[in-house]
């Protein structure tokens, strides 16, 4: 097997399962874009967490009974005609090499096999990933299947596996951390190339293109999310995505971006002067944000309350923004800083993290630290975001090599 982290992930879930229970989880399908064109496929992240497989349509079945644990994958049947158009489907040998699973059936055998396990083998509980966070969200294959299962087997006990998987995914294993670090390193290459090639008069998307080139050349599997490259006043819009305006001499350019490596994400923000030199006002605001970033990082350690991280930022801003005359009262901070400072990071850029907001940090958590200040009336938006791993001793900044101080940024841009 090329990577055993998925075997370890399955064992963690097996340990949580009741005896006499099954887990069914679907890989998902790419949505239709138009005509006969599909959107690029992204595997259901909990399916990937347990298998490492990125193919569409597959089904994972875990069974636990009488201390015996079994993992089975349901694969697509090979089709020579389809293979000529879309490529060969995943073979058993390939699936074993990725996931470590050695038992297989085909998708068209799934219902009959499940029926036999529920009726003959008398499994009483079925775990399903029933994440459905928005009322009008399109139903996932897992949610649809829950309705079918309840109709056909009304006495079966259905348990939502999503909270269990969310808890497991909060703590990253060594292999997962390695993948996040690789995504961060690729992101660093892209950010530095953007800094070195940025010039007044370019359009935001021209600078963005340097990032695309660098991470693809380095072997990224994709983007963690749509890149934000926001010049001047655009940087005060948190989710600015147009990236089509001219960046002018004297502007700051705010980047929020990340490479994805084997489905694991980086999430980095850097802000730098388009002409390579910070003005005194830009430097003043930038260093206030930088100090907030460093103060939060210094507070990260096992046992630290997660909610305290944002309080550190707001308390610092209340003091500093009053000192420079931007605000009069502490509550006025919200005018210039209107998002949280951190979120969990992993298989999703905003990784699932139930309970984290009210809880404390634990060793193995991967977090962002991303204070910002957005002064619309001055056309200044600054965000500085690092990716951080909680360690036994405190934390490790995975993105420490990405230029962050005024001096380092000006040096890189001057090169």
C-alpha positions in Angstrom: 0.0 0.0 0.0 1.4 3.4 -1.0 0.1 5.2 2.1 -1.3 3.8 5.3 -3.0 6.9 6.7 -6.4 5.7 5.3 -6.1 2.3 7.0 -5.4 4.2 10.3 -8.4 6.5 9.7 -10.7 3.5 9.2 -9.4 1.9 12.4 -10.2 5.1 14.3 -13.8 5.0 13.0 -14.1 1.2 13.6 -13.2 1.9 17.2 -16.2 4.2 17.5 -18.7 1.9 15.9 -21.2 -0.2 17.8 -21.0 -4.0 17.5 -23.5 -5.2 14.9 -23.3 -2.1 12.8 -22.4 -0.9 9.3 -21.1 2.3 7.8 -22.2 3.2 4.3 -20.6 6.2 2.6 -20.7 7.4 -1.0 -17.9 9.0 -3.0 -20.3 11.3 -4.8 -20.9 12.4 -8.4 -19.8 15.5 -10.3 -22.7 17.9 -10.8 -23.9 18.7 -14.3 -22.5 22.0 -15.7 -24.4 22.2 -19.0 -25.2 20.0 -22.0 -23.1 16.9 -21.6 -20.3 18.7 -19.6 -19.8 18.0 -15.9 -18.0 20.1 -13.3 -14.7 18.9 -12.1 -15.2 16.1 -9.6 -14.2 16.6 -6.0 -14.6 13.5 -3.8 -16.8 13.5 -0.7 -14.2 14.4 1.9 -15.3 11.8 4.5 -15.2 9.1 1.8 -11.7 10.2 0.9 -10.6 10.4 4.6 -11.4 6.7 4.9 -10.1 5.5 1.5 -7.8 7.9 -0.1 -9.6 7.4 -3.4 -10.7 10.2 -5.7 -12.9 8.3 -8.2 -16.6 9.0 -8.7 -19.6 6.8 -7.8 -17.9 4.3 -5.5 -19.3 3.1 -2.2 -17.5 2.2 1.0 -19.0 -0.3 3.4 -17.5 -0.9 6.9 -18.9 -3.8 9.0 -18.3 -4.6 12.6 -19.7 -7.6 14.4 -18.5 -10.1 17.0 -15.1 -8.3 17.1 -14.7 -8.8 13.3 -14.1 -5.7 11.2 -14.5 -5.7 7.5 -13.9 -3.0 4.9 -15.4 -3.4 1.4 -15.4 -1.2 -1.7 -18.0 -1.3 -4.4 -16.4 -0.4 -7.8 -17.6 0.3 -11.3 -17.5 -2.5 -13.8 -14.9 -2.1 -16.5 -16.4 -1.0 -19.8 -14.2 -1.0 -23.0 -16.4 1.5 -24.8 -16.5 4.0 -21.9 -12.8 3.6 -21.4 -12.1 4.9 -24.9 -13.9 8.1 -24.1 -13.3 8.7 -20.4 -10.4 6.3 -19.5 -10.5 3.0 -17.6 -12.3 2.8 -14.2 -10.4 2.1 -11.0 -9.2 -1.5 -10.8 -9.2 -3.7 -7.7 -5.4 -3.6 -7.7 -5.3 0.2 -7.9 -7.9 0.5 -5.2 -6.0 -1.8 -2.9 -2.7 0.1 -3.5 -4.3 3.4 -2.5 -6.6 2.4 0.3 -5.4 -1.0 1.6 -8.8 -2.4 1.2 -8.8 -6.0 -0.2 -12.5 -6.9 -0.5 -14.5 -5.7 -3.5 -17.8 -6.0 -5.2 -19.4 -4.0 -8.0 -21.8 -1.2 -7.5 -24.7 -3.1 -9.2 -24.3 -5.7 -6.4 -24.5 -3.2 -3.5 -28.2 -3.4 -2.7 -28.4 -7.2 -2.8 -25.3 -7.4 -0.6 -26.6 -4.9 1.9 -30.0 -6.6 2.0 -28.3 -9.9 2.9 -26.3 -8.3 5.7 -29.4 -6.6 7.2 -31.7 -9.6 6.9 -29.6 -12.7 7.2 -26.7 -11.4 9.3 -28.9 -9.2 11.4 -27.0 -6.0 11.5 -29.1 -3.6 13.5 -27.4 -0.2 13.0 -26.3 1.7 9.9 -24.1 4.8 10.1 -24.5 7.4 7.3 -22.8 10.7 6.7 -25.9 12.9 7.0 -24.3 16.4 6.8 -27.0 18.7 5.6 -26.2 22.2 6.9 -28.6 24.3 4.7 -32.3 23.8 4.5 -32.5 24.2 0.7 -29.2 22.4 0.0 -29.3 19.7 -2.7 -29.6 16.3 -1.0 -26.4 14.3 -1.0 -26.4 10.6 -2.1 -26.0 9.7 1.6 -29.1 11.7 2.6 -31.1 10.3 -0.2 -30.0 6.8 0.8 -31.1 7.4 4.4 -34.7 8.0 3.2 -34.7 4.8 1.1 -33.2 2.8 3.9 -35.8 4.1 6.4 -38.6 3.2 4.0 -37.5 -0.3 3.3 -36.2 -1.2 6.8 -38.1 1.0 9.3 -36.7 -0.8 12.3 -33.1 -0.2 11.4 -31.3 2.2 13.7 -29.7 5.0 11.5 -27.0 7.0 13.2 -25.4 10.2 11.7 -21.7 9.5 11.3 -20.9 13.1 10.5 -20.2 14.3 14.1 -18.0 11.3 14.7 -16.0 11.9 11.5 -15.8 15.6 12.4 -14.3 14.8 15.7 -11.7 12.5 14.2 -10.7 14.9 11.5 -10.0 17.7 14.0 -6.8 15.9 15.0 -4.4 15.3 12.1 -2.1 12.3 11.8 1.5 12.6 10.7 0.6 11.7 7.1 -2.1 14.4 7.0 0.3 17.0 8.4 2.9 16.1 5.7 0.3 16.7 3.0 -0.8 20.1 4.5 2.9 21.1 4.8 3.4 20.2 1.1 0.4 22.3 0.1 1.8 25.2 2.2 5.2 24.9 0.5 3.7 25.0 -2.9 1.7 28.0 -1.9 4.9 29.7 -0.8 6.4 29.2 -4.2 3.4 30.8 -5.8 3.3 33.8 -3.4 7.0 34.5 -3.9 6.6 34.4 -7.7 3.7 36.8 -7.5 5.7 39.2 -5.3 8.7 39.2 -7.7 6.6 39.8 -10.8 4.0 42.3 -9.5 4.2 45.8 -11.1 1.9 48.8 -11.2 -0.4 48.8 -14.2 -1.0 45.0 -14.2 -4.5 43.6 -13.7 -5.1 41.5 -10.7 -5.6 38.3 -12.7 -2.2 38.8 -14.3 -0.6 38.5 -10.9 -2.9 35.6 -10.1 -1.6 33.7 -13.1 1.9 33.5 -11.6 0.4 31.6 -8.6 -1.4 29.2 -10.9 1.8 28.5 -12.9 4.0 27.9 -9.8 1.7 25.5 -7.9 0.8 23.5 -11.0 4.5 23.2 -11.9 5.2 22.0 -8.4 2.6 19.2 -8.5 -0.4 20.6 -6.8 -3.6 18.6 -7.3 -5.6 21.8 -7.5 -6.6 25.0 -5.6 -7.8 25.0 -2.1 -10.3 27.7 -3.2 -10.7 30.4 -5.8 -7.8 32.8 -5.4 -8.5 36.3 -4.1 -6.1 38.9 -5.6 -7.5 42.3 -4.4 -5.8 45.6 -5.1 -6.5 48.9 -3.3 -10.0 49.3 -2.1 -11.0 45.8 -3.4 -9.0 44.4 -0.4 -11.6 45.7 2.0 -14.1 43.2 0.4 -13.5 39.9 2.3 -14.6 37.5 -0.6 -13.6 39.7 -3.5 -13.3 37.3 -6.5 -13.4 39.3 -9.7 -9.6 39.8 -9.9 -9.9 41.9 -13.0 -9.0 45.5 -11.9 -5.8 47.4 -12.6 -3.5 47.6 -9.6 -2.0 51.1 -9.3 1.3 52.5 -8.0 0.7 53.1 -4.3 -1.8 50.3 -3.8 -1.5 47.3 -1.6 -2.4 43.9 -3.1 -4.1 41.5 -0.7 -3.8 37.8 -1.5 -5.9 35.0 0.0 -5.0 31.7 -1.7 -3.9 28.1 -1.2 -2.6 25.1 -3.1 -4.2 21.8 -2.6 -2.0 18.7 -2.4 -3.7 15.2 -2.5 -6.9 16.8 -1.3 -5.3 18.7 1.7 -5.4 22.5 1.7 -3.2 25.4 2.5 -4.9 28.7 3.3 -2.5 31.7 3.2 -3.0 35.5 3.1 -0.3 38.0 2.4 -0.5 41.7 1.6 2.2 43.7 -0.1 2.8 47.0 -1.9 2.3 46.9 -5.7 5.4 49.0 -6.2 7.5 47.0 -3.8 7.7 49.7 -1.0 5.3 50.3 1.8 4.2 53.9 2.5 4.5 55.0 6.1 0.7 54.7 6.6 0.6 51.3 5.0 3.6 50.2 7.1 1.8 51.5 10.3 -1.4 49.5 9.6 0.5 46.5 8.4 2.6 46.2 11.5 -0.5 46.4 13.7 -1.9 43.4 11.9 1.4 41.6 12.0 1.6 42.0 15.8 -1.9 40.7 16.1 -0.9 37.7 14.0 2.2 37.0 16.2 0.3 37.5 19.5 -2.3 34.9 18.5 0.4 32.4 17.4 2.2 32.9 20.7 -1.0 31.9 22.5 -1.6 28.7 20.6 -1.0 25.6 22.7 -2.9 22.5 24.0 -5.6 23.6 26.5 -5.9 27.2 25.2 -9.5 28.2 24.7 -10.2 28.6 21.0 -12.5 31.6 21.6 -9.6 33.5 23.3 -7.7 33.7 20.0 -10.1 36.2 18.5 -10.3 38.1 21.8 -6.5 38.6 21.7 -6.9 40.3 18.3 -9.8 42.6 19.3 -8.1 43.7 22.5 -4.9 44.6 20.7 -6.8 46.4 18.0 -8.9 48.4 20.6 -5.6 49.7 22.0 -3.7 50.3 18.8 -6.5 51.8 16.7 -7.3 54.2 19.4 -3.6 55.1 19.7 -3.4 56.0 16.0 -6.8 57.9 16.1 -8.8 55.5 13.9 -11.4 54.7 16.7 -12.6 56.2 19.9 -14.3 53.2 21.6 -13.3 49.5 21.8 -16.6 48.5 20.1 -15.6 50.5 17.1 -13.0 47.8 16.2 -15.9 45.9 14.5 -16.0 48.6 11.8 -12.5 47.7 10.6 -12.2 44.0 11.6 -15.3 41.9 11.0 -14.4 38.2 10.8 -12.9 35.6 13.1 -9.1 35.0 13.4 -9.0 31.3 12.9 -10.6 28.1 11.5 -9.7 24.5 11.3 -7.7 23.4 8.2 -7.4 20.1 6.4 -9.3 18.2 3.8 -11.5 21.3 3.5 -10.2 24.9 3.6 -12.7 25.5 6.3 -12.4 22.0 7.7 -15.2 20.5 9.7 -14.7 21.3 13.4 -17.8 20.7 15.5 -17.4 21.8 19.0 -14.1 23.7 18.4 -15.7 27.2 18.9 -16.6 26.4 22.5 -13.7 24.1 23.2 -9.9 24.1 23.8 -7.0 23.5 21.4 -5.5 20.0 21.3 -2.3 18.6 20.0 -2.6 17.7 16.3 -5.1 20.4 15.3 -4.2 22.5 12.2 -5.5 26.1 12.3 -5.3 29.3 10.4 -4.3 32.6 12.1 -5.6 35.4 10.0 -6.2 38.9 11.5 -7.0 41.7 9.2 -7.8 45.4 9.1 -10.0 46.9 6.4 -10.1 50.7 6.2 -12.4 51.4 3.2 -12.1 55.2 3.4 -8.3 54.9 2.9 -8.4 52.1 0.4 -6.3 50.0 2.7 -7.0 46.3 3.3 -4.5 44.1 5.1 -4.8 40.4 6.1 -1.9 38.3 7.2 -2.7 34.6 7.4 -0.5 31.7 8.5 -1.2 27.9 8.9 -0.3 26.6 12.3 -0.1 23.1 13.8 -0.8 22.7 17.6 2.1 20.7 19.1 2.7 19.2 22.5 5.0 22.2 23.4 2.9 24.9 21.8 2.7 25.3 18.0 4.6 25.1 14.7 4.0 27.7 12.0 3.8 25.6 8.8 4.0 28.8 6.7 7.0 30.4 8.5 9.0 30.4 5.3 6.5 32.7 3.4 7.8 36.3 3.6 5.7 38.2 6.2 7.6 41.1 7.7 7.8 44.5 5.9 11.6 44.0 5.5 11.3 40.5 4.1 8.5 41.5 1.6 10.4 44.5 0.4 13.6 42.4 0.0 11.8 39.7 -2.1 10.1 42.3 -4.3 13.3 44.1 -4.7 15.0 41.0 -6.0 
